Amino acid sequence: MLKQLPTDWMVKKLGDVVDIISGYAFKTTDFKNVGVPVIKIKNIVSPYVTLEDVQYVDYELFESKSKYQLFFNDILISLTGSNVNQFASAVGKVGRVKLKCPQLLLNQRVGKFIITDKNSIDYNFLYYHIIQSEIRYYLAKNAGGAANQANISPSDVKNLVINLPPLEKQKKIADILSCLDDKIEVNQQISKKLDEITQIIFKQWIIDFNFPDENGTPYKDSGGAMIDSEFGEIPKGWQIKNLDEVATFTNGLAMQKYRPKDNELSLPVIKIKELRQGYVDDSSDRCSYNIANTYKLANGDVVFSWSGTLLVDIWCGGMGGLNQHLFKITSDSYPKWFYYYWTKHHLEYFIGVAQDKATTMGHIQRKHLSSAKVLIPDAIQLKKLNAIISPIVDYFVNTCVESKKLENIRDSLLPKLMSGEIDVTHGV
């Protein structure tokens, strides 16, 4: 940050220009299977609010609690959460309401920002101020309570200092950052749709056997030649193999044994946490850059966490070291999409196996890879399908990587714009 702000900027406490209201303390008995969604801390998945695993209250209760209603574009902050360290804290998570829901309610221990001085602060500028990493770290560092249940109050947030340029400059700054975020959001929507499309094609061709025959009609539905197998009837000329016969599953290293030495180049360690969030951050461990290339992850690599939280994804978060409990999946014989979607196809089975383990952390074993069967089309159909899916997957990866670059640009610009280091007077 600059030691001295531009002369036309003001320094205020956040509470001078905004208020924060906390949600309602709903009772456990208030929650129903259907009704009005209630946004809890778990529903803040920065930068947005999600309805995943949401709980509901009935409409009659909604009518009596309209004070706690949420609206499109509201900014929320978590006031309670785990706080293992300032880099991996659930306290101070910020999310915007982008849901097209006419009715939403706010739960306790989640704060909602309300502008009290519209002549001094722009709402979008407020959002970018509050998501700065230094703000999050400060709140986490000063949170009260235990590590697994830390707390901040609305007053803690309102006591934060905010640098306020004139309103016109605030809007310019917010517009610059919003343009980047809008492009990132579009990319994420494109990536999601591309994945959905490829899964549909994969299922239609390989699971349902309705790839186009020589007449362009669905193979199975048009009476294509089928043979008996352990799968039941499959197209003539197709094979059945085990999942670990079509791909190599390389387990990661116990990276605590490969910490970087003094002045040694290092890589971020990719664990289940990083795979789940899709990127590394300041809380990610580091390992020596000199580990074997086999255990390095690059953009486009397929990764499968086989212990704890089981999931499979295509990594787009940059170069890193593969930690134990994660498989890097590769193949010399089959295209990436083929072993990626087959592993994804069997994921529900793997999760069921892991849940049956009488251990604190469910997992699968290599024998379960062998018991997962894969259907392999004949060479002609595999080549045709590869010509369709491979370019889509390549575009998916490129789009995800572009989003990560845009996020890095945004995160680099954010503190410079919010401190006045970059002057937008003659800019955008």
ZABA-371251 format. One record per residue (C-alpha): chain; x, y, z. Coordinates in Angstrom, 2 decimals. Layout:
! ZABA-371251
chain,u,v,w
A,X,Y,Z;
...
This chain:
! ZABA-371251
chain,u,v,w
A,0.00,0.00,0.00;
A,1.04,3.63,-0.51;
A,2.25,5.43,2.59;
A,0.20,8.44,1.51;
A,-3.16,8.32,-0.22;
A,-4.08,10.58,-3.14;
A,-5.26,13.95,-1.84;
A,-8.86,13.46,-2.98;
A,-9.26,10.22,-0.99;
A,-10.82,9.94,2.48;
A,-10.07,7.50,5.29;
A,-13.07,6.32,7.26;
A,-14.22,3.44,9.36;
A,-16.41,1.02,7.45;
A,-19.16,1.59,10.01;
A,-19.32,5.25,8.99;
A,-20.79,4.29,5.63;
A,-22.36,0.83,6.05;
A,-24.30,-1.23,8.54;
A,-24.23,-5.01,8.95;
A,-27.29,-6.94,10.01;
A,-27.00,-10.50,11.27;
A,-29.43,-13.22,10.21;
A,-32.23,-14.74,12.25;
A,-31.63,-17.59,14.71;
A,-33.94,-20.18,13.19;
A,-34.71,-23.21,15.34;
A,-33.91,-26.71,14.16;
A,-37.63,-27.46,14.10;
A,-38.20,-24.54,11.70;
A,-36.45,-26.30,8.84;
A,-38.48,-28.21,6.25;
A,-37.82,-30.19,3.08;
A,-39.35,-27.51,0.87;
A,-40.19,-23.84,1.15;
A,-38.05,-20.70,1.31;
A,-34.25,-21.30,1.17;
A,-32.25,-20.16,4.20;
A,-28.67,-19.06,3.51;
A,-26.22,-20.33,6.11;
A,-22.44,-20.03,6.39;
A,-22.01,-23.27,4.43;
A,-23.86,-21.68,1.51;
A,-21.21,-18.97,1.11;
A,-18.84,-20.43,-1.45;
A,-16.80,-17.39,-2.45;
A,-17.37,-15.41,-4.57;
A,-21.03,-16.44,-4.59;
A,-23.86,-17.83,-2.50;
A,-24.99,-21.32,-3.46;
A,-28.16,-23.36,-2.88;
A,-26.20,-26.61,-2.58;
A,-27.29,-28.55,0.51;
A,-29.62,-25.66,1.42;
A,-32.35,-25.92,4.06;
A,-35.84,-24.41,3.93;
A,-38.49,-22.84,6.13;
A,-42.19,-22.58,5.33;
A,-43.73,-19.56,3.63;
A,-45.65,-18.47,6.71;
A,-42.39,-18.04,8.63;
A,-40.94,-16.14,5.71;
A,-43.72,-13.59,5.91;
A,-42.94,-12.87,9.56;
A,-39.18,-12.60,9.00;
A,-39.08,-10.22,6.02;
A,-36.44,-8.15,7.84;
A,-33.99,-10.96,7.04;
A,-34.91,-11.28,3.36;
A,-32.07,-11.36,0.84;
A,-32.06,-9.78,-2.59;
A,-30.08,-10.15,-5.78;
A,-26.54,-8.73,-5.46;
A,-26.54,-8.59,-1.64;
A,-23.07,-8.94,-0.08;
A,-22.76,-11.46,2.76;
A,-19.95,-12.27,5.20;
A,-19.51,-15.26,7.51;
A,-19.19,-14.29,11.18;
A,-18.36,-17.76,12.50;
A,-16.23,-20.64,11.25;
A,-13.13,-22.74,11.62;
A,-9.94,-20.72,11.92;
A,-6.97,-23.08,11.76;
A,-4.81,-20.25,10.45;
A,-5.34,-16.88,8.81;
A,-4.77,-18.35,5.35;
A,-7.39,-21.10,5.68;
A,-10.09,-19.49,7.75;
A,-13.83,-19.83,7.24;
A,-14.34,-16.59,9.18;
A,-14.80,-13.58,6.95;
A,-15.85,-15.50,3.82;
A,-17.60,-13.14,1.43;
A,-20.22,-14.07,-1.14;
A,-22.63,-12.20,-3.40;
A,-26.22,-13.28,-3.97;
A,-26.51,-13.99,-7.70;
A,-29.42,-16.41,-7.33;
A,-32.62,-15.75,-9.25;
A,-34.77,-16.67,-6.23;
A,-37.68,-14.38,-5.38;
A,-37.51,-15.42,-1.73;
A,-34.40,-16.00,0.37;
A,-33.76,-15.66,4.10;
A,-30.58,-15.02,6.07;
A,-29.51,-17.31,8.91;
A,-27.74,-16.28,12.12;
A,-23.96,-15.72,12.11;
A,-24.07,-14.46,8.54;
A,-23.86,-10.69,8.08;
A,-25.45,-8.64,5.30;
A,-23.96,-5.30,4.27;
A,-26.31,-2.31,3.96;
A,-25.15,1.06,2.63;
A,-26.02,3.89,5.05;
A,-24.23,6.69,3.18;
A,-24.85,6.36,-0.56;
A,-23.01,9.60,-1.24;
A,-19.75,8.21,0.13;
A,-19.49,4.62,-1.09;
A,-20.43,2.59,-4.14;
A,-21.84,-0.87,-3.41;
A,-19.58,-2.65,-5.91;
A,-16.55,-0.79,-4.55;
A,-17.53,-2.01,-1.06;
A,-17.53,-5.59,-2.34;
A,-14.02,-5.35,-3.75;
A,-12.77,-3.68,-0.61;
A,-14.09,-6.42,1.65;
A,-12.75,-9.34,-0.44;
A,-9.14,-8.16,-0.23;
A,-6.96,-10.88,1.23;
A,-5.50,-8.55,3.85;
A,-9.02,-7.85,5.17;
A,-9.76,-11.58,5.41;
A,-6.42,-12.27,7.12;
A,-6.96,-9.43,9.60;
A,-10.42,-10.68,10.57;
A,-9.16,-14.25,10.94;
A,-6.18,-13.17,13.03;
A,-8.36,-11.14,15.39;
A,-11.28,-13.57,15.64;
A,-12.26,-14.79,19.08;
A,-13.14,-18.29,20.23;
A,-11.55,-21.64,19.47;
A,-9.86,-22.68,16.23;
A,-12.81,-24.86,15.25;
A,-15.40,-22.22,16.18;
A,-13.96,-18.73,15.81;
A,-16.18,-15.64,15.83;
A,-16.20,-12.07,14.66;
A,-18.97,-9.54,15.28;
A,-20.58,-6.97,12.99;
A,-18.72,-4.36,15.05;
A,-15.38,-6.02,14.24;
A,-16.13,-5.61,10.56;
A,-17.47,-2.06,10.89;
A,-14.31,-1.01,12.75;
A,-12.21,-1.80,9.68;
A,-10.61,1.19,8.01;
A,-11.57,1.89,4.39;
A,-9.88,4.20,1.90;
A,-12.53,6.05,-0.10;
A,-11.79,7.86,-3.35;
A,-14.48,10.09,-4.85;
A,-17.59,8.18,-5.88;
A,-16.81,8.48,-9.61;
A,-13.40,6.87,-9.09;
A,-14.94,4.15,-6.94;
A,-17.24,3.24,-9.80;
A,-14.35,3.19,-12.30;
A,-12.31,0.92,-10.02;
A,-15.27,-1.41,-9.50;
A,-15.95,-1.46,-13.27;
A,-12.38,-2.54,-14.04;
A,-12.55,-5.41,-11.55;
A,-16.12,-6.32,-12.54;
A,-15.09,-6.69,-16.19;
A,-12.53,-9.29,-15.16;
A,-15.01,-11.06,-12.89;
A,-17.68,-11.05,-15.60;
A,-15.28,-12.73,-18.03;
A,-14.27,-15.28,-15.39;
A,-17.94,-16.06,-14.72;
A,-18.66,-16.48,-18.45;
A,-15.69,-18.85,-18.73;
A,-16.94,-20.87,-15.79;
A,-20.38,-21.17,-17.37;
A,-18.81,-22.23,-20.68;
A,-16.65,-24.84,-18.92;
A,-19.65,-26.22,-17.06;
A,-21.69,-26.53,-20.27;
A,-18.80,-28.14,-22.15;
A,-18.45,-30.77,-19.42;
A,-22.20,-31.43,-19.50;
A,-22.15,-31.78,-23.30;
A,-19.23,-34.22,-23.33;
A,-20.86,-36.34,-20.63;
A,-24.04,-36.52,-22.71;
A,-22.07,-37.56,-25.81;
A,-20.06,-40.10,-23.80;
A,-23.23,-41.66,-22.38;
A,-25.02,-41.73,-25.71;
A,-22.14,-43.38,-27.55;
A,-20.50,-45.63,-24.98;
A,-23.12,-46.38,-22.32;
A,-26.31,-46.41,-24.41;
A,-24.62,-47.64,-27.64;
A,-26.52,-45.11,-29.73;
A,-23.62,-43.74,-31.73;
A,-24.49,-42.99,-35.38;
A,-24.34,-46.10,-37.57;
A,-23.38,-46.05,-41.26;
A,-26.81,-44.57,-42.05;
A,-26.52,-41.89,-39.36;
A,-29.18,-43.49,-37.17;
A,-28.73,-44.57,-33.50;
A,-26.84,-47.89,-33.54;
A,-28.66,-49.83,-30.82;
A,-32.11,-48.39,-31.44;
A,-31.74,-49.21,-35.15;
A,-30.95,-52.87,-34.53;
A,-27.15,-52.77,-34.74;
A,-25.33,-56.08,-34.27;
A,-24.87,-56.94,-30.57;
A,-23.05,-59.75,-28.74;
A,-23.46,-61.18,-25.23;
A,-20.98,-60.19,-22.53;
A,-20.70,-59.83,-18.74;
A,-22.20,-56.37,-19.31;
A,-25.12,-57.87,-21.15;
A,-25.36,-57.12,-24.85;
A,-22.68,-54.84,-26.26;
A,-21.92,-53.78,-29.85;
A,-20.08,-56.32,-31.95;
A,-16.34,-55.64,-32.01;
A,-16.25,-53.89,-28.64;
A,-14.05,-55.05,-25.71;
A,-14.28,-55.05,-21.93;
A,-11.27,-54.18,-19.77;
A,-10.59,-53.14,-16.20;
A,-10.20,-49.44,-15.47;
A,-6.57,-49.89,-14.43;
A,-5.86,-51.65,-17.74;
A,-6.74,-48.60,-19.81;
A,-4.94,-46.05,-17.62;
A,-2.10,-45.73,-15.11;
A,-3.04,-44.52,-11.62;
A,0.02,-42.93,-10.00;
A,-0.28,-42.25,-6.28;
A,1.27,-39.04,-4.97;
A,4.10,-38.67,-2.47;
A,4.07,-38.02,1.27;
A,5.21,-34.48,0.60;
A,6.25,-33.76,4.18;
A,9.33,-35.81,3.29;
A,10.09,-33.57,0.31;
A,10.00,-30.11,1.80;
A,12.17,-27.55,-0.05;
A,15.58,-26.85,1.41;
A,16.89,-23.32,1.92;
A,16.95,-21.33,-1.33;
A,15.61,-24.33,-3.27;
A,12.94,-23.86,-5.92;
A,9.60,-25.16,-4.71;
A,6.13,-26.10,-5.90;
A,2.76,-25.82,-4.16;
A,1.52,-29.16,-2.86;
A,-1.80,-30.25,-4.34;
A,-3.88,-32.05,-1.74;
A,-7.58,-32.88,-1.58;
A,-8.31,-29.31,-0.44;
A,-6.63,-27.82,-3.50;
A,-8.31,-30.30,-5.83;
A,-11.72,-29.52,-4.35;
A,-11.30,-25.74,-4.70;
A,-9.47,-25.95,-8.04;
A,-6.47,-23.82,-7.11;
A,-3.59,-23.42,-4.69;
A,-3.40,-20.54,-2.21;
A,-1.23,-19.07,0.51;
A,-2.17,-21.90,2.86;
A,-0.94,-24.61,0.47;
A,2.17,-26.48,1.58;
A,5.33,-26.39,-0.53;
A,7.52,-29.22,-1.80;
A,10.85,-29.41,-3.59;
A,10.77,-28.61,-7.31;
A,13.21,-31.50,-7.78;
A,10.70,-34.28,-7.23;
A,10.34,-36.66,-10.17;
A,8.19,-35.37,-13.04;
A,5.88,-38.34,-12.45;
A,4.66,-36.61,-9.30;
A,4.23,-33.16,-10.81;
A,0.79,-31.98,-11.88;
A,0.30,-29.66,-14.84;
A,-2.73,-28.01,-16.36;
A,-4.87,-30.63,-18.09;
A,-3.82,-33.57,-15.91;
A,-6.60,-35.83,-14.63;
A,-6.60,-36.21,-10.83;
A,-8.57,-38.60,-8.64;
A,-8.69,-38.32,-4.84;
A,-9.16,-41.87,-3.61;
A,-9.27,-41.19,0.15;
A,-11.44,-38.93,2.28;
A,-13.42,-36.82,-0.18;
A,-13.57,-38.84,-3.40;
A,-13.69,-36.80,-6.58;
A,-12.17,-36.74,-10.04;
A,-11.35,-33.62,-12.02;
A,-9.14,-32.13,-14.70;
A,-6.60,-29.94,-12.93;
A,-6.24,-26.37,-14.24;
A,-4.63,-24.69,-11.23;
A,-1.02,-24.58,-12.46;
A,2.07,-26.66,-11.79;
A,2.22,-28.41,-8.42;
A,3.38,-31.49,-6.53;
A,0.99,-34.44,-6.21;
A,0.35,-35.39,-2.60;
A,-0.42,-38.87,-1.34;
A,-4.09,-39.94,-1.43;
A,-4.35,-38.50,-4.94;
A,-3.92,-40.40,-8.21;
A,-2.62,-38.77,-11.36;
A,-4.26,-40.68,-14.20;
A,-2.45,-41.10,-17.51;
A,-2.53,-43.46,-20.48;
A,-0.29,-44.26,-23.44;
A,-3.12,-46.00,-25.29;
A,-6.31,-44.04,-24.76;
A,-7.24,-40.34,-24.93;
A,-7.65,-38.24,-21.80;
A,-11.41,-37.87,-22.08;
A,-11.82,-41.65,-22.24;
A,-10.24,-42.49,-18.88;
A,-11.51,-39.26,-17.31;
A,-15.17,-39.97,-18.04;
A,-14.88,-43.66,-17.26;
A,-13.39,-42.83,-13.84;
A,-16.17,-40.29,-13.36;
A,-18.70,-42.92,-14.42;
A,-17.51,-45.24,-11.63;
A,-17.17,-42.49,-9.00;
A,-20.49,-43.32,-7.33;
A,-19.35,-46.94,-6.95;
A,-16.01,-45.82,-5.47;
A,-17.76,-43.48,-3.02;
A,-19.99,-46.39,-1.92;
A,-16.92,-48.55,-1.30;
A,-15.23,-45.80,0.72;
A,-18.32,-45.23,2.87;
A,-18.38,-48.91,3.80;
A,-14.89,-48.70,5.30;
A,-14.85,-49.03,9.07;
A,-12.15,-46.34,9.34;
A,-12.10,-42.64,10.13;
A,-11.24,-41.85,6.52;
A,-12.97,-43.87,3.82;
A,-10.91,-44.87,0.82;
A,-10.67,-47.30,-2.05;
A,-7.91,-49.77,-2.88;
A,-6.31,-50.63,-6.20;
A,-8.36,-53.82,-6.38;
A,-11.43,-51.63,-6.76;
A,-9.91,-50.07,-9.89;
A,-9.59,-53.60,-11.25;
A,-13.22,-54.40,-10.49;
A,-14.43,-51.28,-12.33;
A,-15.14,-52.38,-15.88;
A,-14.66,-50.29,-19.01;
A,-16.26,-50.72,-22.43;
A,-13.90,-50.02,-25.31;
A,-15.42,-49.19,-28.71;
A,-13.90,-50.64,-31.86;
A,-11.08,-48.62,-33.40;
A,-13.32,-46.87,-35.93;
A,-15.88,-45.66,-33.39;
A,-13.18,-44.66,-30.89;
A,-11.45,-42.57,-33.57;
A,-14.74,-40.90,-34.56;
A,-15.64,-40.15,-30.95;
A,-12.15,-38.87,-30.20;
A,-12.43,-36.41,-33.10;
A,-15.56,-34.99,-31.43;
A,-14.64,-34.98,-27.74;
A,-10.89,-34.22,-27.68;
A,-11.27,-30.67,-29.09;
A,-14.06,-29.97,-26.58;
A,-11.92,-31.15,-23.66;
A,-8.95,-29.10,-24.94;
A,-11.16,-26.01,-25.12;
A,-12.48,-26.78,-21.63;
A,-8.93,-26.87,-20.25;
A,-7.89,-23.69,-22.09;
A,-10.96,-21.86,-20.81;
A,-10.28,-22.94,-17.22;
A,-6.62,-21.93,-17.47;
A,-7.61,-18.55,-18.90;
A,-9.93,-18.02,-15.94;
A,-7.09,-18.71,-13.52;
A,-4.90,-16.16,-15.32;
A,-7.67,-13.58,-15.16;
A,-8.11,-14.29,-11.44;
A,-4.38,-13.70,-10.91;
A,-4.59,-10.41,-12.83;
A,-7.60,-9.33,-10.76;
A,-5.90,-10.28,-7.49;
A,-2.78,-8.38,-8.52;
A,-4.72,-5.27,-9.52;
A,-7.08,-5.29,-6.55;
A,-4.77,-3.93,-3.80;
A,-3.18,-1.43,-6.20;
A,-6.54,-0.03,-7.27;
A,-7.96,0.01,-3.74;
A,-4.94,1.92,-2.40;
A,-4.69,4.50,-5.18;
A,-1.36,3.13,-6.41;
A,-3.00,2.84,-9.84;
A,-4.70,6.11,-10.73;
A,-7.93,5.67,-12.71;
A,-8.51,9.41,-13.22;
A,-7.71,9.19,-16.94;
A,-8.49,5.51,-17.28;
A,-11.36,3.26,-18.14;
